[in-house]
Amino acid sequence: PQLAFDEGEHRRTAALLRQAESGGSSATVLRGTAGNPVVPRGILEGLKMRLRRACESAEDAPGDWSNLAHLHLARKEYSQAIKLYKQCNGNFYNDADISMLHYIASALFEWSQDLQSIGNLKMATQKMLECRQHCETSAGLDPSNPFQWFNVAVTKLAAASITMSQKAPSAAHVRQTITELDHVNRLFAVLENAGAEPG
């Protein structure tokens, strides 16, 4: 499963990379997703240097901060990306910007999946729970948006998958997972019947 993204992701990524290669502005937003094309290291490092300078010289430009975070995410430098997203959200949006919360959740989701793929299930679970928390915050800020609730359901489903892939999950963890899966089923049922608000 993946979190919901809009259709322009890859076009914006390609546009920013073309701008970087030609020395253009960093104003275009690059979103870090698992589907980003492989980017040559030199281009990313050059972009990071330009964006760091922009962040230092213009502290009131949230786009530069989020673009720098996107580049860290594209390099799978999760903690740096999340730190920058959180700083941007706190400094410019009073910790209440849905896009920033989505970026944070997306980074945590990818990080959790990477950790799960190398067998670090404890840390993968922790990152997925943090991801879910950010998705739930976004859903609380925009409760009529079905994508917010879809993301909550996906993170609950992913967390359940991680729990059940453990060698010997405790009975308490299994019971909690069953409860979460019941909630996921209710969320998906509500999303199928457009118009009702999940709860």
Protein Blocks (a to p, Z undefined) as FASTA:
>chain_A
ZZdddfklmmmmmmmmmmmmnopafkbccdddfklccddfklmmmmmmmmmmmmmmmmml
mklmmmmmmmmmmnopaklmmmmmmmmmmmmnoopafklmmmmmmmmmmmmmmmmmnopa
mlmmmmmmmmmmmmmmmmmmmmmbmklmmmmmmmmmmmmmmmmmpmbacfklmmmmmmmm
mmmmmmmmmmmmghiacZZ
